[in-house]
C-alpha cells in the first residue's frame, strides 16, 4: 500500500486529498484500489496517533526543549512595510530523518562509542549528517558539503554551522564510523526488537552486487564477476544481506566481486552466529545458495533450513510432477505436493503456479519466435549470397542468435551444412525438439523447495519461502532509493564505510516504513520524505522602530494535507527554532 494525493477544485479553491491505495491483480490486469480516504482525525484517533508517537520516541515525544525557542518576546513596534523573509531552508525531510535517527537511538550510540576527540565538530554529528543525507538526498560527500547541507535546516537541528561541514571531515567521519560496524548492527537489531518485535527465529539471506565507476585499483575486493546490475564491464563487490521475516535488516557482509553466491553461506551464517549467538533459527535462501556441501554443513550444525533447489533437481521428480494426484491448493492458482527425501530427514515441496506458468510459457514462446525469425533471415541471406562464405562465420552467427535468446536455445537443433548444388556453399537446417517442448510444458511455473523442518504445514513452508522478497526489496531500496550503486570510492575502507552508511539509511527507511504502517499510512517512505521536503524554515526579519532588527527563525506552517499526515504519525512540528549560537572561528 502507498500514499497518493489528488487535487480537486472546491468553492474555496484547489484542495489536496490524500488516499491510501493498493495494487490488486484482477485477471490479467493490475488495478489500484482505494483502501482509505485520509482526512482530519477525531479525538480518539488523535489519542491513538499520540500513542504511536510515544512508542517510537519514548520520553523524547516532546521535542520542544531540543531546539525550539520558547523565549517570551516583549511587545515591540515593527515597521510592517520593511518586514522580510530570508534564509529559506528545507526542513521537513531532514527533521524527519533526524527524528528517525533518534528513534533508533543512534545519537546515544554514537555519543557513547565515538570519541568526541578534539575536533570542532564531534564525530556523532558527522555520522548523523552522513546517514540523514543518504536517506533524504543520496549523493557524494562532496555534494553534501558543497551544496546539500547548506540548503537544509540540519545546521539548526544539529547546531553545526555549514562552514564546518566539508568533504574532508565527512570522509574522516566515514573512517570513524566504520570502526563500529559490528556494534552498530547489534544495536540496531536490539532496537528493532523493542520497536517492532520482529521474528528473529527465521532469517532470510540473499546476495547482490554493486559496481564501481573507475578502476578501483586500490581495492583488492573490486573484481569482475556476475553483475546483477547488468554492468559486467565494471568491477564490483558482492554483498550478502540478512533480514528478518518482516524485512528488518539484521546484518551484512561484503565479499570480493567474483565471489560465487554458494560460497558465502558458511561465512555469513557463521558471522551472524558469532554476533547474535547460535539459536534454533530457520535459514531461508534461494536456489543460488544451494549445494550439497552447504546443506551437509547446515545439518551437521543442527541448523534448520528452507531453500529453493536448482532447476536440474526437477529431473529427479519428473514422475511426481507428471502425476495428477497428491496436489493440494494452498491459494488460488497455486498447488503444492509434498514428497519425502530419500533418507527421510528432508522434505521436498513441489510447487506450481498458474500465473508463473503463463509468464514462463509466454517468455519461452517469444524467445522461440525470435530464434525462428533470425535463423530464417540468416538462411535467406546465405541463399542469396554468391560469394564464398566461411563456415566458421556462420557458426558464430548461429551461436550469437541462440545466446541472445537463451531461454529457448535448447529447443532448437541447428546444423550448418554444405550445399554443393547451389552457389552458396553453406546453408542452415534446423528442427525443434518435441521432447524439450513437452518437458517445458510440464515444468513451466514449477519450482521445488527443500527443507529439514518437519513441523510446518505445506502452506507454512510456501508462505515462508516467498518472504524472500523482503531481502530483494531491501536490495531494491538500497540501490534505487538510497543510491548504493554505483560506488565512486576507490579505497577499500571507504567502500566498506559507504556500504555501512547505506545500511544505516536502510534501517532509517525501514523504521519509517514500520511507523507509517502502524499509523495506517501504507509503506511509501519516499513519498512521505518528498512531501515533507516542502516544509521549510525561514528567518522572519522584523525591523523595530527605533531599535535593532529582530530575527525569528520559524518553521513554515504546513499545508492542511501535510498537517493531516503528520497528525496521523503523531508528530508535532516546532513553531520556532532557537537563535543559532555564534560558532568560534575554525
DOKEKE-544837 format. One record per residue (C-alpha): residue number from 1; residue in one letter; y, x, z. Coordinates in Angstrom, 2 decimals. Example, Ala and Ser with C-alpha at 12.3 -4.5 7.8 and 13.67 -1.06 7.14 Angstrom:
% DOKEKE-544837
- seq;type;yy;xx;zz
- 1;a;-4.50;12.30;7.80 .
- 2;s;-1.06;13.67;7.14 .
END
This chain:
% DOKEKE-544837
- seq;type;yy;xx;zz
- 1;x;0.00;0.00;0.00 .
- 2;x;3.52;1.15;-0.68 .
- 3;x;7.15;0.06;-0.47 .
- 4;x;9.06;-1.41;-3.38 .
- 5;x;12.58;-2.75;-3.48 .
- 6;x;14.31;-5.13;-5.84 .
- 7;x;17.96;-6.01;-6.22 .
- 8;x;18.83;-9.68;-6.55 .
- 9;x;22.12;-11.42;-7.12 .
- 10;x;23.35;-13.71;-4.38 .
- 11;x;26.55;-15.64;-3.85 .
- 12;x;27.76;-12.75;-1.68 .
- 13;x;26.93;-10.15;-4.35 .
- 14;x;23.90;-7.92;-5.08 .
- 15;x;21.34;-7.68;-2.27 .
- 16;x;18.30;-5.40;-1.94 .
- 17;x;14.99;-6.77;-0.73 .
- 18;x;12.01;-4.68;0.39 .
- 19;x;8.45;-5.77;-0.20 .
- 20;x;5.12;-4.24;0.74 .
- 21;x;2.78;-4.22;-2.27 .
- 22;x;-0.70;-3.00;-3.05 .
- 23;x;-2.60;-2.31;-6.24 .
- 24;x;-5.56;-4.62;-6.83 .
- 25;x;-8.12;-4.43;-9.63 .
- 26;x;-8.72;-7.73;-11.36 .
- 27;x;-11.33;-7.29;-14.03 .
- 28;x;-10.18;-4.51;-16.33 .
- 29;x;-6.57;-4.64;-15.15 .
- 30;x;-4.79;-3.27;-12.08 .
- 31;x;-2.02;-5.53;-10.81 .
- 32;x;0.50;-5.26;-7.99 .
- 33;x;0.09;-7.82;-5.27 .
- 34;x;2.80;-8.57;-2.70 .
- 35;x;1.47;-8.20;0.84 .
- 36;x;4.65;-8.99;2.79 .
- 37;x;8.37;-9.52;2.39 .
- 38;x;10.26;-7.20;4.73 .
- 39;x;13.33;-8.65;6.41 .
- 40;x;15.03;-8.56;9.78 .
- 41;x;12.78;-8.61;12.84 .
- 42;x;12.75;-11.22;15.57 .
- 43;x;12.86;-10.29;19.26 .
- 44;x;9.08;-9.97;19.60 .
- 45;x;8.78;-7.74;16.55 .
- 46;x;11.66;-5.60;17.80 .
- 47;x;9.76;-5.02;21.04 .
- 48;x;6.67;-4.04;19.03 .
- 49;x;8.73;-1.59;16.96 .
- 50;x;10.17;-0.07;20.12 .
- 51;x;6.64;0.32;21.48 .
- 52;x;5.54;2.11;18.29 .
- 53;x;8.52;4.46;18.57 .
- 54;x;7.70;5.25;22.21 .
- 55;x;4.11;6.00;21.23 .
- 56;x;5.20;8.63;18.71 .
- 57;x;8.22;10.08;20.53 .
- 58;x;7.17;9.59;24.13 .
- 59;x;10.03;10.38;26.50 .
- 60;x;12.10;11.50;23.52 .
- 61;x;12.75;7.98;22.25 .
- 62;x;16.38;8.07;23.32 .
- 63;x;17.89;10.87;21.25 .
- 64;x;21.47;10.33;22.42 .
- 65;x;21.55;13.40;24.66 .
- 66;x;20.42;15.75;21.89 .
- 67;x;23.32;15.79;19.52 .
- 68;x;25.32;12.57;19.85 .
- 69;x;28.90;12.94;21.01 .
- 70;x;29.49;10.40;23.77 .
- 71;x;32.88;11.72;24.80 .
- 72;x;35.29;8.90;25.59 .
- 73;x;38.40;9.15;23.45 .
- 74;x;41.78;8.21;24.90 .
- 75;x;43.99;5.92;22.80 .
- 76;x;45.82;7.77;20.02 .
- 77;x;48.32;6.72;17.40 .
- 78;x;46.90;7.52;13.95 .
- 79;x;48.72;7.85;10.64 .
- 80;x;46.46;5.47;8.72 .
- 81;x;47.75;6.47;5.30 .
- 82;x;46.58;10.06;5.86 .
- 83;x;43.08;9.33;7.15 .
- 84;x;40.48;11.12;5.03 .
- 85;x;36.74;11.81;4.85 .
- 86;x;35.38;15.34;4.43 .
- 87;x;32.15;17.32;4.51 .
- 88;x;29.60;14.74;3.34 .
- 89;x;26.06;15.88;4.11 .
- 90;x;22.60;14.34;3.54 .
- 91;x;21.46;13.21;6.97 .
- 92;x;18.71;10.59;6.92 .
- 93;x;15.83;12.55;5.40 .
- 94;x;16.33;15.76;7.40 .
- 95;x;16.87;13.76;10.58 .
- 96;x;13.55;12.01;9.95 .
- 97;x;11.88;15.37;9.24 .
- 98;x;13.30;16.75;12.48 .
- 99;x;12.05;13.64;14.32 .
- 100;x;8.55;14.21;12.94 .
- 101;x;8.74;17.91;13.91 .
- 102;x;9.43;16.85;17.49 .
- 103;x;6.82;14.08;17.36 .
- 104;x;4.19;16.76;16.73 .
- 105;x;5.84;18.84;19.49 .
- 106;x;6.12;21.75;17.11 .
- 107;x;9.52;22.59;18.60 .
- 108;x;7.92;23.10;22.00 .
- 109;x;5.02;25.03;20.49 .
- 110;x;7.35;27.41;18.66 .
- 111;x;9.59;27.89;21.67 .
- 112;x;6.55;28.74;23.78 .
- 113;x;4.78;31.06;21.33 .
- 114;x;7.51;32.57;19.16 .
- 115;x;9.65;35.10;20.98 .
- 116;x;13.35;34.43;20.57 .
- 117;x;13.98;38.18;20.41 .
- 118;x;17.46;39.50;19.81 .
- 119;x;18.03;37.54;16.59 .
- 120;x;21.14;35.38;16.38 .
- 121;x;19.02;32.50;15.05 .
- 122;x;15.79;32.04;17.06 .
- 123;x;12.53;32.03;15.14 .
- 124;x;11.64;28.47;16.29 .
- 125;x;14.74;27.20;14.48 .
- 126;x;13.83;29.11;11.32 .
- 127;x;10.29;27.67;11.45 .
- 128;x;11.65;24.12;11.62 .
- 129;x;14.02;24.76;8.70 .
- 130;x;11.15;26.05;6.53 .
- 131;x;8.87;23.07;7.28 .
- 132;x;11.54;20.36;7.05 .
- 133;x;12.82;21.78;3.75 .
- 134;x;9.27;21.79;2.38 .
- 135;x;8.91;18.12;3.37 .
- 136;x;12.28;16.87;2.12 .
- 137;x;13.01;19.02;-0.94 .
- 138;x;10.33;21.62;-1.66 .
- 139;x;11.90;24.77;-3.08 .
- 140;x;12.12;28.53;-2.68 .
- 141;x;13.56;30.24;0.36 .
- 142;x;16.41;31.47;-1.82 .
- 143;x;17.30;27.90;-2.83 .
- 144;x;17.12;26.76;0.81 .
- 145;x;19.57;29.45;1.87 .
- 146;x;22.00;29.25;-1.03 .
- 147;x;22.09;25.54;-1.76 .
- 148;x;19.90;23.07;0.12 .
- 149;x;20.66;23.86;3.76 .
- 150;x;24.44;23.69;3.41 .
- 151;x;24.16;20.26;1.75 .
- 152;x;22.21;18.77;4.65 .
- 153;x;23.04;17.90;8.24 .
- 154;x;20.43;20.29;9.67 .
- 155;x;23.34;22.51;10.66 .
- 156;x;24.45;19.76;13.06 .
- 157;x;20.95;18.75;14.18 .
- 158;x;19.73;22.29;14.92 .
- 159;x;23.07;23.87;15.78 .
- 160;x;22.52;26.70;13.29 .
- 161;x;25.52;27.50;11.09 .
- 162;x;24.90;27.60;7.35 .
- 163;x;26.14;31.17;7.04 .
- 164;x;23.42;32.27;9.46 .
- 165;x;20.65;30.94;7.22 .
- 166;x;20.00;33.43;4.43 .
- 167;x;16.89;34.21;2.41 .
- 168;x;16.09;37.45;4.26 .
- 169;x;15.93;35.63;7.57 .
- 170;x;13.77;32.89;6.05 .
- 171;x;11.36;35.48;4.65 .
- 172;x;11.18;37.13;8.06 .
- 173;x;10.58;33.69;9.56 .
- 174;x;7.55;33.32;7.30 .
- 175;x;6.18;36.58;8.69 .
- 176;x;6.71;35.46;12.30 .
- 177;x;5.19;32.02;11.70 .
- 178;x;2.06;33.46;10.11 .
- 179;x;1.20;35.26;13.36 .
- 180;x;0.46;31.90;14.98 .
- 181;x;-1.66;30.29;12.25 .
- 182;x;-4.78;29.76;14.39 .
- 183;x;-2.91;28.41;17.42 .
- 184;x;-0.83;26.12;15.23 .
- 185;x;-3.93;24.50;13.76 .
- 186;x;-5.43;23.93;17.21 .
- 187;x;-2.15;22.49;18.49 .
- 188;x;-1.86;20.08;15.58 .
- 189;x;-5.44;18.86;15.96 .
- 190;x;-4.79;18.08;19.63 .
- 191;x;-1.51;16.35;18.79 .
- 192;x;-3.15;14.20;16.11 .
- 193;x;-5.78;13.26;18.69 .
- 194;x;-3.05;11.96;21.01 .
- 195;x;-1.17;10.06;18.32 .
- 196;x;-3.89;8.60;16.12 .
- 197;x;-7.30;9.16;17.81 .
- 198;x;-8.95;10.31;14.55 .
- 199;x;-12.70;10.63;14.23 .
- 200;x;-13.41;14.36;14.51 .
- 201;x;-17.16;13.78;14.67 .
- 202;x;-17.05;13.55;10.88 .
- 203;x;-15.23;16.20;8.86 .
- 204;x;-14.59;16.26;5.12 .
- 205;x;-14.47;19.59;3.30 .
- 206;x;-13.19;20.29;-0.19 .
- 207;x;-11.76;23.18;-2.19 .
- 208;x;-8.86;23.56;-4.60 .
- 209;x;-6.92;26.38;-6.21 .
- 210;x;-3.25;27.15;-6.70 .
- 211;x;-1.87;29.57;-9.25 .
- 212;x;0.76;32.33;-9.31 .
- 213;x;3.74;32.84;-11.53 .
- 214;x;3.83;36.58;-12.16 .
- 215;x;1.23;39.31;-11.94 .
- 216;x;0.79;39.18;-8.12 .
- 217;x;-0.18;42.84;-8.38 .
- 218;x;0.32;43.44;-4.65 .
- 219;x;-2.02;40.62;-3.64 .
- 220;x;-5.71;41.61;-3.73 .
- 221;x;-6.72;37.93;-3.31 .
- 222;x;-4.97;36.89;-6.52 .
- 223;x;-7.67;36.75;-9.18 .
- 224;x;-8.56;34.69;-12.20 .
- 225;x;-11.15;32.00;-11.71 .
- 226;x;-11.87;28.34;-12.33 .
- 227;x;-8.45;26.66;-12.22 .
- 228;x;-8.12;23.05;-11.03 .
- 229;x;-4.58;23.13;-12.41 .
- 230;x;-5.56;23.95;-15.98 .
- 231;x;-3.91;27.37;-15.73 .
- 232;x;-6.74;29.75;-16.46 .
- 233;x;-4.12;32.15;-17.83 .
- 234;x;-2.74;32.74;-14.32 .
- 235;x;-4.11;34.46;-11.26 .
- 236;x;-4.82;32.17;-8.33 .
- 237;x;-6.11;31.84;-4.79 .
- 238;x;-8.69;29.32;-3.59 .
- 239;x;-8.03;27.08;-0.59 .
- 240;x;-10.65;25.30;1.48 .
- 241;x;-9.31;22.34;3.49 .
- 242;x;-10.99;20.36;6.28 .
- 243;x;-9.70;16.88;7.10 .
- 244;x;-10.82;14.05;9.35 .
- 245;x;-12.22;10.76;8.10 .
- 246;x;-8.66;9.39;8.17 .
- 247;x;-7.27;12.33;6.21 .
- 248;x;-5.56;14.22;9.05 .
- 249;x;-5.65;17.99;8.42 .
- 250;x;-7.94;19.91;10.76 .
- 251;x;-7.75;23.42;9.32 .
- 252;x;-7.86;25.50;6.19 .
- 253;x;-8.91;28.91;4.92 .
- 254;x;-7.71;30.95;1.93 .
- 255;x;-10.12;32.83;-0.36 .
- 256;x;-9.99;35.06;-3.40 .
- 257;x;-9.08;33.24;-6.59 .
- 258;x;-12.51;33.86;-8.16 .
- 259;x;-14.47;32.72;-5.10 .
- 260;x;-17.16;30.20;-6.05 .
- 261;x;-16.96;26.95;-4.06 .
- 262;x;-20.52;27.06;-2.83 .
- 263;x;-19.97;30.47;-1.18 .
- 264;x;-17.13;29.19;1.05 .
- 265;x;-19.16;26.72;3.10 .
- 266;x;-20.52;29.08;5.74 .
- 267;x;-17.13;30.78;6.16 .
- 268;x;-15.19;27.55;6.68 .
- 269;x;-17.70;25.79;8.91 .
- 270;x;-18.09;28.96;10.95 .
- 271;x;-14.31;29.26;11.35 .
- 272;x;-14.00;25.61;12.43 .
- 273;x;-16.77;26.03;14.99 .
- 274;x;-15.15;29.16;16.43 .
- 275;x;-11.79;27.37;16.62 .
- 276;x;-12.93;23.99;17.95 .
- 277;x;-16.41;24.59;19.29 .
- 278;x;-19.78;23.62;17.91 .
- 279;x;-20.35;19.89;18.23 .
- 280;x;-22.65;17.29;16.72 .
- 281;x;-20.47;16.71;13.67 .
- 282;x;-21.36;15.36;10.27 .
- 283;x;-20.07;17.51;7.42 .
- 284;x;-19.28;15.69;4.19 .
- 285;x;-18.97;17.73;0.97 .
- 286;x;-19.16;17.11;-2.74 .
- 287;x;-21.81;18.49;-5.08 .
- 288;x;-19.83;21.67;-5.79 .
- 289;x;-20.68;22.90;-2.29 .
- 290;x;-24.39;22.27;-2.51 .
- 291;x;-27.04;24.95;-2.74 .
- 292;x;-30.43;25.22;-1.11 .
- 293;x;-29.23;28.25;0.86 .
- 294;x;-26.30;26.28;2.26 .
- 295;x;-28.45;23.31;3.19 .
- 296;x;-31.00;25.56;4.83 .
- 297;x;-28.20;27.27;6.81 .
- 298;x;-26.86;23.88;7.94 .
- 299;x;-30.29;22.72;9.07 .
- 300;x;-31.02;25.99;10.84 .
- 301;x;-27.88;25.48;12.94 .
- 302;x;-28.88;21.85;13.64 .
- 303;x;-25.80;20.67;11.76 .
- 304;x;-25.75;17.24;10.14 .
- 305;x;-24.51;16.78;6.60 .
- 306;x;-23.91;14.28;3.82 .
- 307;x;-23.44;15.85;0.40 .
- 308;x;-23.40;14.98;-3.25 .
- 309;x;-26.05;16.53;-5.45 .
- 310;x;-25.76;18.27;-8.83 .
- 311;x;-26.48;16.10;-11.87 .
- 312;x;-29.58;18.17;-12.53 .
- 313;x;-31.09;16.50;-9.44 .
- 314;x;-31.33;13.23;-11.38 .
- 315;x;-34.31;14.53;-13.39 .
- 316;x;-36.24;14.63;-10.15 .
- 317;x;-35.57;10.93;-9.50 .
- 318;x;-35.90;9.65;-13.09 .
- 319;x;-38.75;7.29;-12.18 .
- 320;x;-36.83;5.74;-9.27 .
- 321;x;-33.69;5.39;-11.39 .
- 322;x;-35.59;3.56;-14.12 .
- 323;x;-37.36;1.19;-11.70 .
- 324;x;-35.70;-2.21;-11.24 .
- 325;x;-36.94;-2.85;-7.70 .
- 326;x;-35.62;-1.41;-4.43 .
- 327;x;-31.92;-1.57;-5.27 .
- 328;x;-29.52;-3.04;-2.74 .
- 329;x;-25.98;-4.20;-3.47 .
- 330;x;-23.56;-2.85;-0.83 .
- 331;x;-20.46;-4.17;-2.54 .
- 332;x;-19.55;-5.93;-5.76 .
- 333;x;-20.60;-3.74;-8.67 .
- 334;x;-22.30;-1.03;-6.56 .
- 335;x;-26.03;-0.73;-5.90 .
- 336;x;-27.94;1.84;-3.85 .
- 337;x;-31.57;2.78;-3.39 .
- 338;x;-32.85;4.93;-0.54 .
- 339;x;-35.59;7.48;-1.18 .
- 340;x;-37.23;9.82;1.30 .
- 341;x;-37.18;13.57;0.75 .
- 342;x;-40.42;15.47;0.14 .
- 343;x;-40.57;16.85;3.68 .
- 344;x;-39.48;13.62;5.38 .
- 345;x;-36.46;15.32;7.00 .
- 346;x;-33.91;14.25;4.42 .
- 347;x;-32.82;11.04;2.75 .
- 348;x;-31.67;10.73;-0.85 .
- 349;x;-29.44;7.79;-1.68 .
- 350;x;-29.32;6.81;-5.36 .
- 351;x;-26.02;5.08;-6.19 .
- 352;x;-24.95;3.35;-9.38 .
- 353;x;-21.58;1.80;-10.04 .
- 354;x;-20.86;-0.74;-12.75 .
- 355;x;-17.23;0.36;-13.15 .
- 356;x;-18.18;4.02;-13.20 .
- 357;x;-20.88;3.28;-15.79 .
- 358;x;-18.34;1.61;-18.08 .
- 359;x;-15.94;4.53;-17.70 .
- 360;x;-18.52;7.26;-18.37 .
- 361;x;-20.02;5.32;-21.28 .
- 362;x;-16.59;5.00;-22.92 .
- 363;x;-15.93;8.72;-22.40 .
- 364;x;-19.25;9.68;-23.97 .
- 365;x;-18.73;7.37;-26.94 .
- 366;x;-15.20;8.62;-27.51 .
- 367;x;-16.36;12.26;-27.42 .
- 368;x;-19.24;11.45;-29.79 .
- 369;x;-16.89;9.74;-32.24 .
- 370;x;-14.60;12.78;-32.26 .
- 371;x;-17.58;15.07;-32.94 .
- 372;x;-18.78;12.88;-35.81 .
- 373;x;-15.32;12.82;-37.33 .
- 374;x;-14.72;16.56;-37.04 .
- 375;x;-18.19;17.53;-38.26 .
- 376;x;-17.74;15.18;-41.21 .
- 377;x;-14.37;16.72;-42.01 .
- 378;x;-15.80;20.24;-41.79 .
- 379;x;-18.73;19.25;-44.03 .
- 380;x;-16.38;17.84;-46.66 .
- 381;x;-14.27;21.00;-46.63 .
- 382;x;-17.38;23.12;-47.14 .
- 383;x;-18.49;20.89;-50.01 .
- 384;x;-15.14;21.20;-51.77 .
- 385;x;-14.85;24.93;-51.28 .
- 386;x;-15.50;27.08;-54.35 .
- 387;x;-15.19;30.47;-52.66 .
- 388;x;-17.84;32.27;-50.69 .
- 389;x;-17.97;31.17;-47.07 .
- 390;x;-19.19;33.30;-44.22 .
- 391;x;-21.93;31.55;-42.34 .
- 392;x;-20.74;33.06;-39.05 .
- 393;x;-17.33;31.49;-39.57 .
- 394;x;-18.90;28.04;-39.88 .
- 395;x;-20.99;28.64;-36.75 .
- 396;x;-17.82;29.42;-34.82 .
- 397;x;-16.06;26.29;-36.09 .
- 398;x;-19.01;24.15;-35.07 .
- 399;x;-19.04;25.80;-31.66 .
- 400;x;-15.36;25.02;-31.15 .
- 401;x;-15.88;21.37;-32.10 .
- 402;x;-18.70;20.97;-29.58 .
- 403;x;-16.73;22.84;-26.92 .
- 404;x;-13.71;20.57;-27.32 .
- 405;x;-15.88;17.51;-26.76 .
- 406;x;-18.45;18.89;-24.36 .
- 407;x;-19.24;15.52;-22.77 .
- 408;x;-21.32;14.57;-25.81 .
- 409;x;-22.09;18.02;-27.23 .
- 410;x;-25.80;17.92;-26.38 .
- 411;x;-26.13;14.60;-28.13 .
- 412;x;-25.91;16.43;-31.47 .
- 413;x;-28.22;18.95;-33.08 .
- 414;x;-26.19;20.76;-35.72 .
- 415;x;-27.65;23.19;-38.27 .
- 416;x;-25.78;25.41;-40.72 .
- 417;x;-27.95;25.79;-43.84 .
- 418;x;-27.71;27.48;-47.24 .
- 419;x;-27.45;25.21;-50.29 .
- 420;x;-28.12;27.30;-53.40 .
- 421;x;-27.84;24.33;-55.74 .
- 422;x;-24.15;23.80;-55.00 .
- 423;x;-21.13;26.03;-55.49 .
- 424;x;-20.75;26.32;-51.76 .
- 425;x;-23.46;28.44;-50.19 .
- 426;x;-23.20;26.77;-46.78 .
- 427;x;-23.45;23.16;-45.71 .
- 428;x;-23.88;21.21;-42.46 .
- 429;x;-26.54;18.82;-41.39 .
- 430;x;-26.87;17.18;-38.01 .
- 431;x;-28.75;14.48;-36.14 .
- 432;x;-28.03;12.53;-32.97 .
- 433;x;-30.72;12.79;-30.32 .
- 434;x;-32.08;9.41;-29.22 .
- 435;x;-33.56;10.88;-26.04 .
- 436;x;-30.10;12.12;-24.97 .
- 437;x;-28.62;8.67;-25.54 .
- 438;x;-31.42;6.99;-23.57 .
- 439;x;-31.01;9.39;-20.66 .
- 440;x;-27.24;8.96;-20.71 .
- 441;x;-27.62;5.19;-20.65 .
- 442;x;-29.88;5.49;-17.59 .
- 443;x;-27.65;7.89;-15.66 .
- 444;x;-24.12;6.82;-16.61 .
- 445;x;-22.33;5.66;-13.47 .
- 446;x;-25.09;7.09;-11.27 .
- 447;x;-24.87;9.75;-8.57 .
- 448;x;-27.12;10.88;-5.74 .
- 449;x;-26.29;11.61;-2.10 .
- 450;x;-28.37;13.81;0.17 .
- 451;x;-28.32;13.77;3.97 .
- 452;x;-30.25;14.64;7.10 .
- 453;x;-28.52;11.86;9.07 .
- 454;x;-31.25;9.37;9.94 .
- 455;x;-29.45;6.72;11.99 .
- 456;x;-26.96;5.40;9.41 .
- 457;x;-27.38;2.46;7.08 .
- 458;x;-27.19;2.77;3.31 .
- 459;x;-23.71;1.27;3.33 .
- 460;x;-22.54;3.65;6.09 .
- 461;x;-23.72;6.65;4.06 .
- 462;x;-21.99;5.50;0.89 .
- 463;x;-18.72;4.50;2.60 .
- 464;x;-18.61;7.81;4.45 .
- 465;x;-19.14;9.86;1.30 .
- 466;x;-16.38;8.12;-0.64 .
- 467;x;-13.98;9.12;2.14 .
- 468;x;-13.85;12.49;0.38 .
- 469;x;-10.91;11.01;-1.50 .
- 470;x;-8.92;11.78;1.67 .
- 471;x;-9.34;15.52;1.07 .
- 472;x;-8.50;15.06;-2.61 .
- 473;x;-5.40;13.06;-1.62 .
- 474;x;-4.31;15.86;0.73 .
- 475;x;-4.52;18.34;-2.15 .
- 476;x;-2.62;15.98;-4.45 .
- 477;x;0.16;15.53;-1.87 .
- 478;x;0.35;19.28;-1.24 .
- 479;x;0.61;20.10;-4.93 .
- 480;x;2.75;17.25;-6.22 .
- 481;x;4.96;16.23;-3.30 .
- 482;x;5.13;19.49;-1.33 .
- 483;x;5.03;21.96;-4.26 .
- 484;x;2.17;24.12;-3.08 .
- 485;x;1.96;25.25;-6.71 .
- 486;x;2.99;27.48;-8.32 .
- 487;x;3.25;30.37;-5.88 .
- 488;x;6.10;32.76;-6.58 .
- 489;x;5.47;35.14;-3.69 .
- 490;x;3.76;38.37;-4.64 .
- 491;x;2.82;39.86;-1.26 .
- 492;x;-0.44;38.74;0.30 .
- 493;x;1.05;37.93;3.72 .
- 494;x;3.91;35.93;2.19 .
- 495;x;1.40;33.92;0.15 .
- 496;x;-0.52;33.14;3.33 .
- 497;x;2.73;32.11;5.05 .
- 498;x;3.72;29.90;2.10 .
- 499;x;0.40;28.06;2.34 .
- 500;x;0.86;27.70;6.13 .
- 501;x;4.32;26.12;5.67 .
- 502;x;2.82;23.71;3.13 .
- 503;x;0.11;22.88;5.67 .
- 504;x;2.76;22.15;8.31 .
- 505;x;4.66;19.94;5.85 .
- 506;x;1.40;18.11;5.07 .
- 507;x;0.99;17.45;8.81 .
- 508;x;4.53;16.03;8.95 .
- 509;x;3.74;13.90;5.89 .
- 510;x;0.53;12.50;7.41 .
- 511;x;2.36;11.78;10.68 .
- 512;x;4.99;9.78;8.80 .
- 513;x;2.26;8.02;6.83 .
- 514;x;0.50;7.06;10.06 .
- 515;x;3.78;5.91;11.61 .
- 516;x;4.56;3.78;8.55 .
- 517;x;1.11;2.25;8.64 .
- 518;x;1.47;1.39;12.34 .
- 519;x;4.82;-0.27;11.56 .
- 520;x;3.38;-2.29;8.68 .
- 521;x;5.24;-0.30;6.01 .
- 522;x;2.29;0.86;3.94 .
- 523;x;1.78;4.55;3.19 .
- 524;x;4.55;5.81;0.92 .
- 525;x;6.35;8.63;2.78 .
- 526;x;8.14;9.92;-0.32 .
- 527;x;9.77;6.53;-0.90 .
- 528;x;10.99;6.45;2.69 .
- 529;x;12.33;10.00;2.55 .
- 530;x;14.16;9.37;-0.72 .
- 531;x;15.73;6.20;0.61 .
- 532;x;16.83;7.75;3.91 .
- 533;x;18.37;10.65;1.99 .
- 534;x;21.13;8.21;1.03 .
- 535;x;22.28;8.10;4.66 .
- 536;x;24.98;10.74;5.12 .
- 537;x;27.03;12.18;7.91 .
- 538;x;30.72;12.79;7.24 .
- 539;x;33.78;14.13;9.03 .
- 540;x;36.41;11.45;9.54 .
- 541;x;39.75;13.24;9.92 .
- 542;x;42.37;11.25;11.85 .
- 543;x;45.94;12.65;11.67 .
- 544;x;47.51;11.95;15.06 .
- 545;x;51.17;11.10;15.28 .
- 546;x;52.97;13.98;17.00 .
- 547;x;49.70;15.80;17.63 .
- 548;x;46.81;17.75;16.09 .
- 549;x;44.28;16.18;13.76 .
- 550;x;41.23;14.59;15.35 .
- 551;x;37.93;15.27;13.61 .
- 552;x;34.99;12.95;14.25 .
- 553;x;31.55;13.74;12.81 .
- 554;x;29.99;10.35;12.11 .
- 555;x;26.74;9.05;10.62 .
- 556;x;27.39;6.50;7.89 .
- 557;x;26.13;3.03;8.68 .
- 558;x;23.01;2.38;6.57 .
- 559;x;22.71;-0.50;4.14 .
- 560;x;21.04;-3.61;5.56 .
- 561;x;17.84;-2.86;3.63 .
- 562;x;17.62;0.66;5.06 .
- 563;x;18.53;-0.62;8.50 .
- 564;x;15.56;-3.01;8.34 .
- 565;x;13.18;-0.13;7.56 .
- 566;x;14.49;1.93;10.47 .
- 567;x;14.27;-1.15;12.66 .
- 568;x;10.59;-1.54;11.86 .
- 569;x;9.95;2.12;12.67 .
- 570;x;11.74;1.69;15.99 .
- 571;x;14.25;4.42;15.12 .
- 572;x;17.94;4.34;16.02 .
- 573;x;20.43;6.40;14.08 .
- 574;x;23.05;8.19;16.14 .
- 575;x;26.59;6.95;15.59 .
- 576;x;28.45;10.19;16.11 .
- 577;x;27.47;13.85;16.26 .
- 578;x;28.71;16.46;18.66 .
- 579;x;31.59;18.59;17.52 .
- 580;x;29.95;21.84;16.35 .
- 581;x;30.31;24.81;18.65 .
- 582;x;32.08;27.91;17.41 .
- 583;x;29.47;30.43;16.37 .
- 584;x;30.04;34.09;17.30 .
- 585;x;30.61;36.41;14.32 .
- 586;x;27.49;37.86;12.67 .
END
